[in-house]
Amino acid sequence: AKFDPAVRVMEIAASGNFQLAEYRENTKKLMRETVVEFNSLDDLVEKVKFYLDNEGERKRLAKASYELVLEKHTIHHRAEEILKEIYG
């Protein structure tokens, strides 16, 4: 099973775009509720239809994921985490 989201989830969030992503166990842990996930083809189709009809919700989620990635998931944040692990 795949647990962590693909790097492109962060890249898409940083670009300020809405995204539908394949379900990964840790996506919500990292991105909260800002990334819409699907579990099957039927689920994907249903969510595509919903979000195509709901531009405001797409924009809200895109903005929220953009703000979250800038607040918590930049290269600076990762470097700080690595240094804390190494040096305490």
N, C-alpha and C positions, 0 to 999 in steps of 0.2 A: 504494500500500500504506500501511496505517496502522502507524506505528512505536511511538508512545508510548501508554501506557495512558490511558484516559479518566480524568478527574478523579475520577469516582465510585469508581474503584478505591481511591484514597486515602481517600475519605470512608467507604467501607464498612469498610476496614481500621480507620480511626479509631473507628468505631462498635463494633468488636469482633465483627464478624460474619464468618462463612465466606463465601467467594464463588467462583463459577465465572465466568470472564471470557473473552471472545473473545480469541484469541491476538493479541498485539502483540509485535513484536520486542524492545522495551525493557522489558517488564513484569518479566522475571526480573532484569534489571540493577538495577531500582529496588526490587523487592519480593522478591528471592531466590526461594525455593521456597514462599512463603507463600500465593500465589494460584494456584489451579488454573485452567488455561486449556484451552480446547477449540478444535479446528481445523475441525470439521464437525458437522453435525447428529447423525450417528451417534456421533461422539466425545462430544458433549454428553450424549446419552442414556445412553451407557455410564457416563460419570462421574457423572451424576445418580444412577443406580441404585447405583453403588458408594458414593458418599458418603451417600446416604440410609440405607444399611445399616451405615455406619461412623461413628456419632456421635462417638466418641472422636477420630477423625482430623479430623473437621470442627472440633471444639472446639480441638484442638491447633493447627491451621492458623489458626483465627480469632485465638487468643491470640498466636501468633507474628507474624501480620501487624499486630495491634494494637500489640505491643511495638516492632516495627520502625518503624512509622509515627511513633510517639512519639519514638523514638531518632534517626531520620534525616530525617523528612519533614514537620515542622511548618512553619507559616508563619515561625516564627523561623529555622529552618534555611534556608528559601528567601531570607529577607531578608539573612542573613549571606552567602550565596553571591553575591547581587546586589551587596552592598556591597564584597565582596572583588574582584569584577570591576571595579567602578567605581574603587575607591581602592587596589587592590593589596594 
